């Protein structure tokens, strides 16, 4: 997922692909709750095979600190809801999921449109891996811990800005990927939830908007992991 306005890629090019977000914008990144700002231009990135990238910038007015407003939600509850979504599939246009519909109607969508241009309806056919993670957080009541955004880089920077970022795979952690093995947050292309560390150089995950356009359980090599965001779950 990368950095532009939301528009749909022509179906003839990628009949099952997520929407490409075009119209390049400068990226003004405000660390949530910290009042610190930094300006960066994030490069376009390649999506998992079968999907194009979404590309956006960031503003964080409704994002809360990752440890603020802690709620009584456990990692196992979040993973249970995520797992219950396995098999949910996008339509031939890369849309039609409840995750996209929820995000398009959310207050956060109005903010991300304000920063990126376009209109909220564009999210209905946009790449949705980060929307899936955000939806699970919302539905479990753990959004203050999980965060919400349609752009993976923004989502990861929110965790990092709130000192909830690291390199250890923990159940319920939000895992961010770069297929080329980069460890740079700006190179992130995909996101999901960690189910467990398999102890063999791989992790088991639950992800939305995979190459098959579904919510799926996957086994991923740690070499593709940029880092992990740690929601402040209840014990």
C-alpha positions as CSV (number, residue, x, y, z in Angstrom):
1,X,0.0,0.0,0.0
2,X,1.6,3.3,-0.9
3,X,0.7,7.0,-1.4
4,X,-1.9,8.6,-3.7
5,X,-5.5,9.5,-4.2
6,X,-8.0,6.7,-4.3
7,X,-9.0,5.6,-7.8
8,X,-10.0,2.3,-9.3
9,X,-7.5,0.5,-11.6
10,X,-9.0,-0.6,-14.9
11,X,-10.6,-4.0,-14.5
12,X,-9.0,-5.2,-17.7
13,X,-5.6,-4.8,-16.2
14,X,-6.3,-6.4,-12.8
15,X,-9.8,-7.9,-12.6
16,X,-9.3,-8.9,-8.9
17,X,-6.8,-6.3,-7.9
18,X,-7.4,-3.7,-5.2
19,X,-7.8,-0.1,-6.2
20,X,-4.7,2.0,-7.1
21,X,-4.5,5.2,-5.2
22,X,-3.2,7.9,-7.5
23,X,-2.6,11.7,-7.8
24,X,0.6,12.0,-5.9
25,X,0.5,14.2,-2.7
26,X,3.1,15.3,-0.3
27,X,2.9,13.3,2.9
28,X,2.5,15.4,6.1
29,X,2.9,13.0,8.9
30,X,1.7,14.0,12.4
31,X,2.6,11.7,15.2
32,X,-0.7,10.9,16.9
33,X,-1.2,12.7,20.2
34,X,2.4,13.9,20.2
35,X,2.1,17.2,18.4
36,X,5.3,16.5,16.4
37,X,5.2,16.8,12.6
38,X,7.5,15.6,9.8
39,X,7.2,15.9,6.1
40,X,8.2,13.0,3.8
41,X,7.6,11.8,0.3
42,X,6.8,8.0,0.4
43,X,7.6,6.0,-2.8
44,X,5.1,3.9,-4.6
45,X,5.4,0.2,-3.6
46,X,4.6,-3.2,-5.1
47,X,1.7,-5.1,-3.6
48,X,1.4,-8.8,-2.9
49,X,0.9,-10.7,-6.2
50,X,-2.6,-10.2,-7.5
51,X,-3.1,-6.8,-5.9
52,X,-2.1,-3.2,-6.7
53,X,-1.0,-0.8,-4.0
54,X,-2.9,1.9,-2.2
55,X,-1.0,5.1,-1.7
56,X,-1.9,7.9,0.8
57,X,-0.5,10.4,3.1
58,X,-1.3,10.9,6.8
59,X,-3.0,13.1,9.3
60,X,-3.9,11.9,12.8
61,X,-6.6,14.1,14.3
62,X,-8.8,11.3,15.5
63,X,-6.0,8.8,16.2
64,X,-5.4,8.3,19.9
65,X,-2.2,7.3,21.6
66,X,-1.8,3.5,21.3
67,X,-1.9,3.0,25.1
68,X,-4.6,5.6,25.7
69,X,-8.2,4.8,26.7
70,X,-7.2,1.2,27.4
71,X,-10.1,-1.2,27.1
72,X,-10.7,-4.6,28.5
73,X,-10.1,-6.5,25.3
74,X,-7.6,-9.4,25.0
75,X,-5.4,-10.5,22.1
76,X,-7.4,-13.8,22.0
77,X,-10.7,-11.9,21.5
78,X,-9.2,-9.9,18.7
79,X,-7.8,-13.0,17.0
80,X,-11.1,-14.9,17.4
81,X,-13.0,-12.2,15.6
82,X,-10.3,-11.9,12.9
83,X,-10.4,-15.7,12.4
84,X,-14.2,-15.6,12.1
85,X,-13.7,-13.5,9.0
86,X,-11.6,-16.1,7.1
87,X,-13.1,-16.7,3.7
88,X,-14.6,-13.3,3.3
89,X,-13.8,-12.3,-0.3
90,X,-13.8,-9.1,-2.4
91,X,-15.8,-8.9,-5.6
92,X,-14.4,-8.8,-9.1
93,X,-13.7,-5.1,-8.8
94,X,-11.7,-5.4,-5.6
95,X,-14.5,-4.2,-3.4
96,X,-17.7,-5.3,-1.8
97,X,-16.4,-6.2,1.6
98,X,-17.9,-5.0,4.9
99,X,-14.5,-3.8,5.9
100,X,-14.4,-1.3,3.0
101,X,-18.0,-0.3,3.5
102,X,-17.4,0.4,7.2
103,X,-14.3,2.4,6.6
104,X,-15.9,4.5,3.8
105,X,-18.7,5.5,6.2
106,X,-16.3,6.2,9.1
107,X,-15.1,9.5,10.5
108,X,-11.6,8.4,9.7
109,X,-12.5,8.2,6.0
110,X,-13.5,11.9,6.0
111,X,-10.1,12.7,7.5
112,X,-8.1,10.6,5.1
113,X,-10.0,12.1,2.2
114,X,-9.2,15.5,3.5
115,X,-5.5,14.7,3.5
116,X,-5.5,12.7,0.2
117,X,-8.3,14.1,-1.9
118,X,-11.0,12.2,-3.6
119,X,-14.2,11.1,-1.8
120,X,-15.1,8.4,0.8
121,X,-16.8,6.2,-1.8
122,X,-13.4,5.6,-3.4
123,X,-12.5,3.4,-0.4
124,X,-15.3,1.0,-1.4
125,X,-13.0,-0.6,-4.0
126,X,-9.6,0.3,-2.5
127,X,-7.0,-2.2,-1.1
128,X,-8.3,-3.2,2.3
129,X,-5.7,-5.1,4.4
130,X,-5.4,-2.2,6.8
131,X,-9.1,-1.5,6.7
132,X,-9.6,-5.2,7.8
133,X,-7.2,-4.7,10.8
134,X,-9.0,-1.4,11.7
135,X,-12.4,-3.0,11.4
136,X,-11.4,-5.8,13.8
137,X,-10.2,-3.3,16.3
138,X,-13.4,-1.3,16.0
139,X,-15.7,-4.3,16.3
140,X,-13.9,-5.6,19.4
141,X,-13.8,-2.2,21.1
142,X,-10.0,-2.2,20.8
143,X,-9.6,0.6,18.3
144,X,-7.6,2.8,20.7
145,X,-5.1,0.0,20.9
146,X,-5.2,-1.3,17.3
147,X,-5.5,2.1,15.5
148,X,-7.3,2.8,12.2
149,X,-6.3,3.8,8.7
150,X,-6.5,2.6,5.1
151,X,-2.8,3.1,4.6
152,X,-0.3,0.6,6.0
153,X,2.6,3.0,6.3
154,X,0.5,5.5,8.3
155,X,-0.8,2.7,10.5
156,X,2.8,1.5,11.3
157,X,4.0,5.0,12.0
158,X,1.2,5.5,14.5
159,X,2.5,2.5,16.5
160,X,6.1,3.7,16.2
161,X,5.2,7.2,17.3
162,X,3.5,5.8,20.4
163,X,6.4,3.5,21.4
164,X,4.5,0.4,20.5
165,X,6.8,-0.9,17.8
166,X,9.2,-3.8,17.8
167,X,10.7,-6.9,16.2
168,X,9.2,-9.7,18.3
169,X,6.2,-11.7,17.0
170,X,3.5,-11.8,19.7
171,X,0.0,-13.2,19.4
172,X,-2.4,-10.4,18.5
173,X,0.4,-8.0,17.3
174,X,-0.2,-6.1,14.1
175,X,2.4,-7.3,11.6
176,X,3.6,-5.2,8.7
177,X,5.3,-6.6,5.6
178,X,7.5,-5.6,2.8
179,X,7.9,-8.3,0.2
180,X,11.5,-7.3,-0.7
181,X,12.7,-7.7,2.9
182,X,13.1,-4.0,3.6
183,X,13.0,-3.0,7.3
184,X,12.0,0.5,6.5
185,X,8.5,1.6,7.6
186,X,8.1,3.6,4.4
187,X,8.5,0.4,2.4
188,X,5.5,-1.4,4.1
189,X,3.1,-3.0,1.6
190,X,0.8,-5.2,3.7
191,X,-0.5,-5.8,7.2
192,X,-2.3,-8.5,9.3
193,X,-2.5,-10.0,12.7
194,X,0.1,-12.4,14.3
195,X,-1.5,-15.6,15.5
196,X,1.8,-17.2,16.7
197,X,5.5,-17.4,16.1
198,X,6.2,-20.9,14.7
199,X,9.7,-21.0,16.0
200,X,11.1,-21.9,12.6
201,X,11.6,-18.5,11.0
202,X,7.9,-18.2,10.1
203,X,4.8,-16.7,11.7
204,X,1.2,-17.7,11.4
205,X,-1.1,-14.8,10.6
206,X,-4.6,-13.7,9.7
207,X,-4.7,-11.2,6.9
208,X,-7.3,-9.4,4.7
209,X,-6.8,-8.5,1.0
210,X,-4.3,-11.2,0.4
211,X,-3.2,-12.2,-3.2
212,X,-6.5,-14.2,-3.4
213,X,-8.6,-11.2,-2.4
214,X,-9.8,-12.8,0.8
215,X,-9.3,-12.9,4.5
216,X,-7.0,-15.9,4.9
217,X,-4.8,-17.6,7.4
218,X,-1.2,-17.6,6.2
219,X,2.3,-18.7,7.1
220,X,4.8,-16.0,6.3
221,X,8.6,-15.9,6.6
222,X,9.9,-13.4,9.1
223,X,12.3,-12.1,6.4
224,X,9.3,-10.3,4.9
225,X,8.4,-8.6,8.2
226,X,9.3,-4.9,8.7
227,X,8.1,-4.8,12.3
228,X,5.2,-5.3,14.7
229,X,2.8,-3.0,16.3
230,X,1.8,-3.9,19.8
231,X,-1.8,-3.1,20.9
232,X,-2.0,-2.6,24.7
233,X,-4.4,-5.5,25.3
234,X,-5.9,-6.5,28.6
235,X,-4.0,-9.4,30.3
